Amino acid sequence: MSSPVYITTPLYYVNAEPHLGSTYTNVVCDSFARFHRQRGREAWLQTGTDEHGEKIAAAAAAAGQAPRDFVDDISGRFQTVWDSCGIGYDHFVRTSSLAHTSFVQDLLQRLHAAGDIYFGDYSGLYCVGCERLYTEKELVDRRCPQHLTIPETVSEPNYFFRMSRYQDQVRELLESTPGLVRPDGYRREALAMLREPLGDLCISRPKQRLAWGIELPFDREYVTYVWFDALVNYLSGPASLGKLDTVWPGAQHFIGKDILKPHIVFWPCMLLAAGLPLFRHLNVHGFWSSGGQKMSKSLGNVVQPLQMRERYGMDALRYFMLREMAFGQDSDFTEAALIVRLNADLANGLGNFASRVLAMVHRYFDGEVQPLTAAEPGDELLQAAFARERLEMERHIEELAFHRGLEALWRALDVANKYVVETAPFRLAKDPLQRQRVGTILHHCLEALRTKAQLIAPFMPETAERLRESLGLPADQFANLDLAWGSAFPAGHRVGTTLSLFPRIETKT
């Protein structure tokens, strides 16, 4: 039996509330997990919050709270947002938890005993926002490329992880495993990093400067560097539930491109030192910008997901993000673009097709599905379109091309809308001799709507459920992707009343 697909989001830093960028990552991971589960594969999704470090201590002080009270509050808000957005995570990790703390300390103790951790002098250009050192080459106009701030010069004694001992091994693994990092451009970027001497990684902070962190098990005067602490969540989470050996072989990390270096340099070296194999894939997506700038809490140009959900519905937001951004590339968010997608694809496309079909079944047959008669060429073309685009969609989703996958499903919907126009059941219904043909046409339309609802379920779960209820299909039957065309609706089956899935948004030019 194959290993479960273990899907992870990065841990979100709790110095502020969630925004659209972190929501995109979670929607991608949630959709990917639902996609696999729908196909009978076990998928395990983990998310959580990163709760230690200087930024947290500073944010707590600014809020007039103790760090523990502050992280409890903000972490709870993250969970509330993800629950409100319908993110179906299986486990939520908090780095301040006892289980995570114990796992990190045990790993530190083992690496220290093996000689992979030593004491030395630490100095360099340090960005508090990133909580890591930068080289001169990595800066842009002497500023941190993420936070646009000038790094501080820091010098103090600290503990180091012998990352240089594993650098060549990580580089060789990247060279020999093209699919390890996706898209491949980020693998090439990582290889460029690893061809330069990186040195060792400082993994501690003195308590006299920072007390809020996981204490080193071999020196109580120091706490663990936040990145070393946070990365271990990918192991500590499943380990706390006794699932590490089961899920780790199928690990798929999803991250934004701004944290590529910790995930493709620090983390693989840490895994090799711990005697563990690397993850199966590191999947790297681009930035959401707003007004041409990366969407960021520190820059103050964030979009709040719950506000967008209240205005347009969560599924509309999910569809927009997955359809608009090519995974791995950057994309710009505007409400105007969201409204255009909602009106064109969801209101005029899916919503209009669903309401027309259900309305005609009620108008002409009092809501009862009619038996299928011999298929005509147009009927066969409709069925073939959905079979073809399903295969196309599945291929794209496996490759993380979510925008292409949804594009394929909407091509099939275009065929369905064209089928209604060309077969014209609304005209045929005027002729009593065409009653059977009208019933067959609408039966095929219901099969198209049922298939469409099933295939969009991983990406638009609320919409799929509303369609299932309107079609009057049992949940277990609806879950069967291999249900043959023409077998979902026996003659006499009653469908629900018409529904308005996506009301059109009227805007002024």
KEDREN-63359 format. One record per residue (C-alpha): residue number from 1; residue in three letters; x, y, z. Coordinates in nm, 3 decimals. Example, Ala and Ser with C-alpha at 12.3 -4.5 7.8 and 13.67 -1.06 7.14 Angstrom:
<rs>
R   num   residuo        xx        yy        zz
R     1       ALA     1.230    -0.450     0.780
R     2       SER     1.367    -0.106     0.714
</rs>
This chain:
<rs>
R   num   residuo        xx        yy        zz
R     1       MET     0.000     0.000     0.000
R     2       SER     0.137     0.343    -0.096
R     3       SER     0.211     0.607     0.166
R     4       PRO    -0.049     0.876     0.235
R     5       VAL    -0.001     1.207     0.059
R     6       TYR     0.129     1.426     0.343
R     7       ILE     0.054     1.788     0.254
R     8       THR     0.196     2.073     0.459
R     9       THR     0.153     2.447     0.457
R    10       PRO     0.430     2.660     0.604
R    11       LEU     0.375     2.765     0.962
R    12       TYR     0.229     3.114     0.971
R    13       TYR     0.398     3.371     1.187
R    14       VAL     0.163     3.503     1.455
R    15       ASN     0.274     3.864     1.464
R    16       ALA    -0.044     3.955     1.271
R    17       GLU    -0.362     3.796     1.133
R    18       PRO    -0.397     3.589     0.810
R    19       HIS    -0.412     3.764     0.473
R    20       LEU    -0.479     3.663     0.114
R    21       GLY    -0.126     3.530     0.055
R    22       SER    -0.146     3.275     0.335
R    23       THR    -0.507     3.199     0.239
R    24       TYR    -0.393     3.110    -0.114
R    25       THR    -0.142     2.858     0.021
R    26       ASN    -0.406     2.695     0.238
R    27       VAL    -0.663     2.688    -0.042
R    28       VAL    -0.409     2.520    -0.273
R    29       CYS    -0.323     2.262    -0.006
R    30       ASP    -0.687     2.202     0.082
R    31       SER    -0.779     2.159    -0.286
R    32       PHE    -0.484     1.924    -0.345
R    33       ALA    -0.582     1.713    -0.043
R    34       ARG    -0.948     1.698    -0.150
R    35       PHE    -0.841     1.606    -0.505
R    36       HIS    -0.643     1.307    -0.377
R    37       ARG    -0.910     1.195    -0.132
R    38       GLN    -1.175     1.208    -0.404
R    39       ARG    -0.965     0.958    -0.599
R    40       GLY    -0.947     0.713    -0.312
R    41       ARG    -0.601     0.810    -0.187
R    42       GLU    -0.528     0.887     0.175
R    43       ALA    -0.425     1.250     0.221
R    44       TRP    -0.317     1.416     0.545
R    45       LEU    -0.307     1.797     0.563
R    46       GLN    -0.116     1.985     0.830
R    47       THR    -0.101     2.358     0.896
R    48       GLY    -0.020     2.565     1.204
R    49       THR     0.147     2.866     1.358
R    50       ASP     0.508     2.966     1.422
R    51       GLU     0.509     3.128     1.766
R    52       HIS     0.867     3.200     1.876
R    53       GLY     1.130     3.458     1.791
R    54       GLU     1.211     3.825     1.814
R    55       LYS     0.919     3.950     1.604
R    56       ILE     0.671     3.771     1.827
R    57       ALA     0.832     3.903     2.144
R    58       ALA     0.826     4.256     2.000
R    59       ALA     0.466     4.227     1.881
R    60       ALA     0.356     4.096     2.221
R    61       ALA     0.533     4.383     2.399
R    62       ALA     0.370     4.634     2.162
R    63       ALA     0.030     4.481     2.244
R    64       GLY     0.103     4.498     2.618
R    65       GLN     0.075     4.119     2.655
R    66       ALA     0.294     3.835     2.771
R    67       PRO     0.420     3.632     2.472
R    68       ARG     0.218     3.324     2.575
R    69       ASP    -0.109     3.519     2.594
R    70       PHE    -0.032     3.695     2.267
R    71       VAL     0.038     3.376     2.068
R    72       ASP    -0.265     3.199     2.217
R    73       ASP    -0.482     3.483     2.090
R    74       ILE    -0.335     3.515     1.739
R    75       SER    -0.301     3.141     1.682
R    76       GLY    -0.667     3.105     1.774
R    77       ARG    -0.754     3.368     1.515
R    78       PHE    -0.566     3.173     1.247
R    79       GLN    -0.764     2.861     1.331
R    80       THR    -1.088     3.060     1.321
R    81       VAL    -1.005     3.203     0.977
R    82       TRP    -0.910     2.864     0.831
R    83       ASP    -1.224     2.705     0.975
R    84       SER    -1.437     2.989     0.836
R    85       CYS    -1.272     2.944     0.496
R    86       GLY    -1.352     2.572     0.497
R    87       ILE    -0.990     2.457     0.507
R    88       GLY    -1.011     2.087     0.596
R    89       TYR    -0.682     2.043     0.779
R    90       ASP    -0.620     1.721     0.972
R    91       HIS    -0.375     1.863     1.224
R    92       PHE    -0.287     2.211     1.350
R    93       VAL     0.065     2.251     1.490
R    94       ARG     0.167     2.517     1.738
R    95       THR     0.539     2.556     1.801
R    96       SER     0.470     2.664     2.159
R    97       SER     0.309     2.327     2.236
R    98       LEU     0.472     2.079     2.471
R    99       ALA     0.477     1.806     2.204
R   100       HIS     0.664     2.025     1.955
R   101       THR     0.901     2.162     2.220
R   102       SER     0.995     1.812     2.337
R   103       PHE     1.054     1.692     1.980
R   104       VAL     1.278     1.990     1.897
R   105       GLN     1.481     1.947     2.216
R   106       ASP     1.524     1.575     2.151
R   107       LEU     1.649     1.645     1.798
R   108       LEU     1.888     1.913     1.924
R   109       GLN     2.024     1.676     2.187
R   110       ARG     2.087     1.404     1.929
R   111       LEU     2.259     1.640     1.685
R   112       HIS     2.470     1.786     1.964
R   113       ALA     2.575     1.438     2.080
R   114       ALA     2.667     1.347     1.721
R   115       GLY     2.896     1.649     1.690
R   116       ASP     2.671     1.835     1.446
R   117       ILE     2.625     2.130     1.685
R   118       TYR     2.915     2.337     1.823
R   119       PHE     2.973     2.669     2.003
R   120       GLY     3.132     2.965     1.822
R   121       ASP     3.116     3.334     1.735
R   122       TYR     2.821     3.463     1.534
R   123       SER     2.833     3.781     1.329
R   124       GLY     2.675     3.922     1.018
R   125       LEU     2.394     4.131     0.866
R   126       TYR     2.073     4.035     1.040
R   127       CYS     1.714     4.117     0.934
R   128       VAL     1.479     4.109     1.231
R   129       GLY     1.180     4.075     0.996
R   130       CYS     1.320     3.756     0.837
R   131       GLU     1.503     3.655     1.157
R   132       ARG     1.805     3.539     0.960
R   133       LEU     2.146     3.653     0.836
R   134       TYR     2.195     3.792     0.486
R   135       THR     2.510     3.809     0.277
R   136       GLU     2.597     4.134     0.097
R   137       LYS     2.511     3.963    -0.235
R   138       GLU     2.157     3.881    -0.117
R   139       LEU     2.073     4.243    -0.029
R   140       VAL     1.917     4.487    -0.275
R   141       ASP     2.058     4.839    -0.237
R   142       ARG     2.189     4.726     0.104
R   143       ARG     1.833     4.638     0.211
R   144       CYS     1.652     4.314     0.287
R   145       PRO     1.469     4.217    -0.036
R   146       GLN     1.158     4.110     0.160
R   147       HIS     1.115     4.387     0.416
R   148       LEU     1.305     4.671     0.243
R   149       THR     1.490     4.745     0.569
R   150       ILE     1.862     4.783     0.632
R   151       PRO     1.983     4.477     0.830
R   152       GLU     2.151     4.518     1.168
R   153       THR     2.512     4.416     1.223
R   154       VAL     2.508     4.150     1.494
R   155       SER     2.801     3.985     1.672
R   156       GLU     2.773     3.743     1.968
R   157       PRO     2.868     3.389     2.077
R   158       ASN     2.615     3.124     1.976
R   159       TYR     2.562     2.761     1.883
R   160       PHE     2.597     2.645     1.522
R   161       PHE     2.464     2.352     1.321
R   162       ARG     2.728     2.201     1.087
R   163       MET     2.522     2.268     0.776
R   164       SER     2.835     2.277     0.559
R   165       ARG     2.887     1.906     0.633
R   166       TYR     2.571     1.824     0.431
R   167       GLN     2.573     2.095     0.163
R   168       ASP     2.733     1.884    -0.111
R   169       GLN     2.498     1.594    -0.043
R   170       VAL     2.193     1.819    -0.073
R   171       ARG     2.326     1.967    -0.396
R   172       GLU     2.382     1.619    -0.542
R   173       LEU     2.028     1.516    -0.447
R   174       LEU     1.887     1.824    -0.618
R   175       GLU     2.092     1.760    -0.931
R   176       SER     1.983     1.396    -0.951
R   177       THR     1.615     1.449    -0.860
R   178       PRO     1.456     1.697    -1.104
R   179       GLY     1.108     1.671    -0.948
R   180       LEU     1.223     1.734    -0.593
R   181       VAL     1.146     2.107    -0.622
R   182       ARG     0.853     2.226    -0.834
R   183       PRO     0.840     2.430    -1.057
R   184       ASP     1.187     2.342    -1.181
R   185       GLY     1.301     2.704    -1.195
R   186       TYR     1.317     2.707    -0.815
R   187       ARG     1.530     2.391    -0.817
R   188       ARG     1.778     2.573    -1.042
R   189       GLU     1.768     2.872    -0.808
R   190       ALA     1.838     2.642    -0.513
R   191       LEU     2.130     2.480    -0.697
R   192       ALA     2.280     2.824    -0.753
R   193       MET     2.266     2.884    -0.376
R   194       LEU     2.424     2.547    -0.301
R   195       ARG     2.716     2.599    -0.538
R   196       GLU     2.835     2.883    -0.315
R   197       PRO     2.998     2.808     0.022
R   198       LEU     2.720     2.857     0.278
R   199       GLY     2.901     2.803     0.604
R   200       ASP     2.723     2.675     0.913
R   201       LEU     2.386     2.780     1.053
R   202       CYS     2.356     2.971     1.379
R   203       ILE     2.077     2.793     1.567
R   204       SER     2.057     2.979     1.898
R   205       ARG     1.992     3.317     2.057
R   206       PRO     2.116     3.414     2.405
R   207       LYS     1.837     3.447     2.660
R   208       GLN     1.970     3.784     2.769
R   209       ARG     1.860     3.911     2.426
R   210       LEU     1.563     3.683     2.358
R   211       ALA     1.389     3.472     2.621
R   212       TRP     1.086     3.369     2.413
R   213       GLY     1.189     3.044     2.246
R   214       ILE     1.263     2.676     2.300
R   215       GLU     1.545     2.635     2.549
R   216       LEU     1.850     2.441     2.428
R   217       PRO     1.861     2.111     2.617
R   218       PHE     2.240     2.134     2.660
R   219       ASP     2.263     2.504     2.757
R   220       ARG     1.985     2.676     2.951
R   221       GLU     2.125     3.022     2.869
R   222       TYR     2.016     2.993     2.507
R   223       VAL     1.695     2.942     2.310
R   224       THR     1.658     2.785     1.965
R   225       TYR     1.673     2.993     1.648
R   226       VAL     1.316     3.031     1.522
R   227       TRP     1.380     2.879     1.177
R   228       PHE     1.537     2.564     1.320
R   229       ASP     1.244     2.538     1.561
R   230       ALA     0.973     2.602     1.298
R   231       LEU     1.099     2.366     1.027
R   232       VAL     1.086     2.073     1.267
R   233       ASN     0.705     2.105     1.276
R   234       TYR     0.689     1.888     0.964
R   235       LEU     0.815     1.602     1.181
R   236       SER     0.681     1.692     1.525
R   237       GLY     0.320     1.726     1.406
R   238       PRO     0.272     1.372     1.275
R   239       ALA     0.506     1.234     1.545
R   240       SER     0.276     1.370     1.817
R   241       LEU    -0.001     1.153     1.671
R   242       GLY     0.213     0.846     1.607
R   243       LYS     0.195     0.901     1.228
R   244       LEU     0.548     1.009     1.136
R   245       ASP     0.666     0.679     0.988
R   246       THR     0.337     0.647     0.799
R   247       VAL     0.316     0.990     0.638
R   248       TRP     0.673     1.115     0.599
R   249       PRO     0.752     0.915     0.280
R   250       GLY     0.472     1.106     0.102
R   251       ALA     0.561     1.456     0.230
R   252       GLN     0.468     1.743    -0.001
R   253       HIS     0.563     2.087     0.131
R   254       PHE     0.386     2.394    -0.010
R   255       ILE     0.558     2.730     0.048
R   256       GLY     0.590     3.081    -0.090
R   257       LYS     0.907     3.163    -0.281
R   258       ASP     1.029     3.405    -0.011
R   259       ILE     1.114     3.112     0.219
R   260       LEU     1.285     2.894    -0.043
R   261       LYS     1.630     2.911     0.118
R   262       PRO     1.532     2.779     0.463
R   263       HIS     1.333     2.498     0.300
R   264       ILE     1.586     2.389     0.039
R   265       VAL     1.911     2.460     0.225
R   266       PHE     1.855     2.451     0.604
R   267       TRP     1.581     2.186     0.609
R   268       PRO     1.740     1.917     0.386
R   269       CYS     2.067     1.947     0.581
R   270       MET     1.875     1.906     0.907
R   271       LEU     1.695     1.598     0.772
R   272       LEU     2.016     1.434     0.657
R   273       ALA     2.178     1.503     0.994
R   274       ALA     1.875     1.341     1.160
R   275       GLY     1.915     1.034     0.938
R   276       LEU     1.590     1.094     0.752
R   277       PRO     1.515     1.099     0.378
R   278       LEU     1.414     1.423     0.215
R   279       PHE     1.053     1.518     0.146
R   280       ARG     0.896     1.396    -0.178
R   281       HIS     0.834     1.743    -0.324
R   282       LEU     0.891     2.104    -0.228
R   283       ASN     0.620     2.299    -0.413
R   284       VAL     0.692     2.671    -0.442
R   285       HIS     0.437     2.934    -0.540
R   286       GLY     0.473     3.300    -0.625
R   287       PHE     0.354     3.618    -0.458
R   288       TRP     0.018     3.786    -0.459
R   289       SER     0.073     4.154    -0.516
R   290       SER    -0.158     4.446    -0.457
R   291       GLY    -0.092     4.752    -0.665
R   292       GLY     0.225     4.593    -0.798
R   293       GLN     0.379     4.521    -0.456
R   294       LYS     0.400     4.183    -0.281
R   295       MET     0.107     4.143    -0.043
R   296       SER     0.266     4.157     0.299
R   297       LYS     0.168     4.231     0.658
R   298       SER     0.482     4.439     0.703
R   299       LEU     0.402     4.653     0.397
R   300       GLY     0.041     4.705     0.504
R   301       ASN    -0.122     4.620     0.170
R   302       VAL    -0.299     4.300     0.268
R   303       VAL    -0.640     4.174     0.159
R   304       GLN    -0.844     4.010     0.436
R   305       PRO    -0.991     3.674     0.326
R   306       LEU    -1.298     3.692     0.547
R   307       GLN    -1.391     4.031     0.402
R   308       MET    -1.373     3.884     0.051
R   309       ARG    -1.573     3.580     0.164
R   310       GLU    -1.848     3.802     0.304
R   311       ARG    -1.870     4.005    -0.016
R   312       TYR    -1.845     3.733    -0.280
R   313       GLY    -1.857     3.390    -0.112
R   314       MET    -1.567     3.161    -0.030
R   315       ASP    -1.597     2.948    -0.342
R   316       ALA    -1.577     3.252    -0.567
R   317       LEU    -1.259     3.357    -0.387
R   318       ARG    -1.117     3.003    -0.409
R   319       TYR    -1.195     2.984    -0.779
R   320       PHE    -1.041     3.323    -0.849
R   321       MET    -0.717     3.248    -0.668
R   322       LEU    -0.672     2.904    -0.824
R   323       ARG    -0.772     3.020    -1.172
R   324       GLU    -0.588     3.353    -1.173
R   325       MET    -0.245     3.249    -1.044
R   326       ALA    -0.025     3.011    -1.240
R   327       PHE     0.140     2.809    -0.962
R   328       GLY     0.499     2.926    -0.920
R   329       GLN     0.442     3.267    -1.079
R   330       ASP     0.329     3.597    -0.932
R   331       SER    -0.020     3.743    -0.972
R   332       ASP    -0.190     4.070    -0.887
R   333       PHE    -0.513     4.087    -0.689
R   334       THR    -0.787     4.340    -0.754
R   335       GLU    -1.154     4.318    -0.667
R   336       ALA    -1.233     4.428    -1.022
R   337       ALA    -1.057     4.120    -1.162
R   338       LEU    -1.236     3.896    -0.911
R   339       ILE    -1.573     4.039    -1.018
R   340       VAL    -1.492     3.983    -1.386
R   341       ARG    -1.412     3.616    -1.316
R   342       LEU    -1.719     3.576    -1.097
R   343       ASN    -1.954     3.723    -1.356
R   344       ALA    -1.807     3.554    -1.662
R   345       ASP    -1.716     3.206    -1.537
R   346       LEU    -1.938     3.154    -1.235
R   347       ALA    -2.255     3.359    -1.287
R   348       ASN    -2.283     3.349    -1.667
R   349       GLY    -2.116     3.010    -1.706
R   350       LEU    -2.183     2.760    -1.429
R   351       GLY    -2.467     2.942    -1.253
R   352       ASN    -2.660     3.010    -1.571
R   353       PHE    -2.626     2.651    -1.694
R   354       ALA    -2.744     2.505    -1.362
R   355       SER    -3.045     2.736    -1.330
R   356       ARG    -3.153     2.688    -1.693
R   357       VAL    -3.135     2.310    -1.679
R   358       LEU    -3.316     2.272    -1.347
R   359       ALA    -3.579     2.528    -1.451
R   360       MET    -3.652     2.340    -1.776
R   361       VAL    -3.681     2.005    -1.596
R   362       HIS    -3.942     2.161    -1.368
R   363       ARG    -4.118     2.354    -1.644
R   364       TYR    -4.156     2.065    -1.885
R   365       PHE    -4.160     1.759    -1.658
R   366       ASP    -4.255     1.887    -1.312
R   367       GLY    -3.902     1.810    -1.183
R   368       GLU    -3.898     1.445    -1.296
R   369       VAL    -3.604     1.305    -1.491
R   370       GLN    -3.708     1.136    -1.817
R   371       PRO    -3.556     0.813    -1.955
R   372       LEU    -3.273     0.836    -2.205
R   373       THR    -3.348     0.747    -2.564
R   374       ALA    -3.095     0.656    -2.835
R   375       ALA    -2.803     0.899    -2.830
R   376       GLU    -2.758     1.143    -3.115
R   377       PRO    -2.416     1.278    -3.224
R   378       GLY    -2.450     1.593    -3.014
R   379       ASP    -2.527     1.386    -2.703
R   380       GLU    -2.214     1.178    -2.759
R   381       LEU    -2.000     1.487    -2.814
R   382       LEU    -2.119     1.630    -2.482
R   383       GLN    -2.031     1.312    -2.294
R   384       ALA    -1.694     1.288    -2.470
R   385       ALA    -1.612     1.650    -2.380
R   386       PHE    -1.652     1.585    -2.009
R   387       ALA    -1.452     1.260    -2.025
R   388       ARG    -1.173     1.433    -2.218
R   389       GLU    -1.155     1.742    -1.998
R   390       ARG    -1.163     1.532    -1.681
R   391       LEU    -0.843     1.355    -1.793
R   392       GLU    -0.692     1.689    -1.891
R   393       MET    -0.785     1.842    -1.554
R   394       GLU    -0.639     1.551    -1.355
R   395       ARG    -0.311     1.569    -1.544
R   396       HIS    -0.280     1.940    -1.476
R   397       ILE    -0.364     1.912    -1.105
R   398       GLU    -0.103     1.638    -1.055
R   399       GLU     0.145     1.887    -1.203
R   400       LEU     0.012     2.172    -0.979
R   401       ALA    -0.124     2.366    -1.278
R   402       PHE    -0.448     2.448    -1.098
R   403       HIS    -0.534     2.727    -1.341
R   404       ARG    -0.504     2.488    -1.636
R   405       GLY    -0.709     2.223    -1.460
R   406       LEU    -0.997     2.463    -1.398
R   407       GLU    -0.966     2.596    -1.751
R   408       ALA    -1.020     2.239    -1.878
R   409       LEU    -1.335     2.199    -1.667
R   410       TRP    -1.475     2.525    -1.799
R   411       ARG    -1.408     2.412    -2.156
R   412       ALA    -1.639     2.118    -2.088
R   413       LEU    -1.895     2.362    -1.943
R   414       ASP    -1.871     2.571    -2.261
R   415       VAL    -1.958     2.257    -2.460
R   416       ALA    -2.257     2.199    -2.230
R   417       ASN    -2.387     2.554    -2.275
R   418       LYS    -2.339     2.522    -2.650
R   419       TYR    -2.527     2.190    -2.641
R   420       VAL    -2.830     2.362    -2.485
R   421       VAL    -2.827     2.629    -2.755
R   422       GLU    -2.786     2.384    -3.043
R   423       THR    -3.039     2.124    -2.924
R   424       ALA    -3.281     2.400    -2.820
R   425       PRO    -3.507     2.201    -2.583
R   426       PHE    -3.698     2.523    -2.512
R   427       ARG    -3.811     2.527    -2.877
R   428       LEU    -3.865     2.153    -2.914
R   429       ALA    -4.091     2.157    -2.607
R   430       LYS    -4.352     2.342    -2.810
R   431       ASP    -4.401     2.027    -3.020
R   432       PRO    -4.574     1.742    -2.828
R   433       LEU    -4.413     1.490    -3.064
R   434       GLN    -4.066     1.599    -2.940
R   435       ARG    -4.139     1.537    -2.572
R   436       GLN    -3.912     1.228    -2.555
R   437       ARG    -3.625     1.413    -2.722
R   438       VAL    -3.661     1.707    -2.484
R   439       GLY    -3.649     1.464    -2.189
R   440       THR    -3.333     1.303    -2.328
R   441       ILE    -3.163     1.638    -2.386
R   442       LEU    -3.236     1.751    -2.031
R   443       HIS    -3.123     1.415    -1.894
R   444       HIS    -2.787     1.465    -2.068
R   445       CYS    -2.772     1.819    -1.929
R   446       LEU    -2.829     1.683    -1.578
R   447       GLU    -2.546     1.433    -1.630
R   448       ALA    -2.322     1.718    -1.742
R   449       LEU    -2.419     1.919    -1.434
R   450       ARG    -2.362     1.619    -1.207
R   451       THR    -2.020     1.549    -1.360
R   452       LYS    -1.925     1.917    -1.340
R   453       ALA    -2.026     1.929    -0.973
R   454       GLN    -1.819     1.621    -0.891
R   455       LEU    -1.510     1.749    -1.069
R   456       ILE    -1.517     2.096    -0.910
R   457       ALA    -1.572     1.955    -0.559
R   458       PRO    -1.204     1.970    -0.453
R   459       PHE    -1.179     2.334    -0.558
R   460       MET    -1.529     2.466    -0.485
R   461       PRO    -1.669     2.234    -0.216
R   462       GLU    -1.963     2.452    -0.109
R   463       THR    -2.084     2.491    -0.467
R   464       ALA    -2.048     2.119    -0.535
R   465       GLU    -2.256     2.039    -0.227
R   466       ARG    -2.530     2.282    -0.325
R   467       LEU    -2.545     2.124    -0.669
R   468       ARG    -2.558     1.775    -0.520
R   469       GLU    -2.855     1.873    -0.306
R   470       SER    -3.034     2.037    -0.599
R   471       LEU    -2.979     1.728    -0.812
R   472       GLY    -3.118     1.511    -0.532
R   473       LEU    -2.818     1.276    -0.530
R   474       PRO    -2.713     1.078    -0.219
R   475       ALA    -2.369     1.172    -0.086
R   476       ASP    -2.222     0.824    -0.141
R   477       GLN    -2.339     0.815    -0.503
R   478       PHE    -2.208     1.168    -0.564
R   479       ALA    -1.868     1.065    -0.427
R   480       ASN    -1.833     0.798    -0.697
R   481       LEU    -1.628     0.958    -0.975
R   482       ASP    -1.662     0.645    -1.188
R   483       LEU    -2.041     0.657    -1.197
R   484       ALA    -2.130     0.587    -1.561
R   485       TRP    -2.289     0.860    -1.769
R   486       GLY    -2.662     0.797    -1.776
R   487       SER    -2.678     0.596    -1.454
R   488       ALA    -2.708     0.873    -1.194
R   489       PHE    -3.071     0.961    -1.260
R   490       PRO    -3.322     0.676    -1.302
R   491       ALA    -3.645     0.768    -1.478
R   492       GLY    -3.877     0.935    -1.231
R   493       HIS    -3.595     1.075    -1.016
R   494       ARG    -3.691     1.420    -0.889
R   495       VAL    -3.452     1.712    -0.889
R   496       GLY    -3.471     2.009    -0.657
R   497       THR    -3.588     2.356    -0.737
R   498       THR    -3.377     2.604    -0.926
R   499       LEU    -3.099     2.781    -0.741
R   500       SER    -2.893     3.094    -0.780
R   501       LEU    -2.534     2.983    -0.735
R   502       PHE    -2.355     3.306    -0.816
R   503       PRO    -2.565     3.623    -0.848
R   504       ARG    -2.413     3.854    -1.101
R   505       ILE    -2.227     4.151    -0.951
R   506       GLU    -2.337     4.474    -1.115
R   507       THR    -2.069     4.743    -1.124
R   508       LYS    -2.040     5.090    -1.270
R   509       THR    -1.793     5.131    -1.553
</rs>
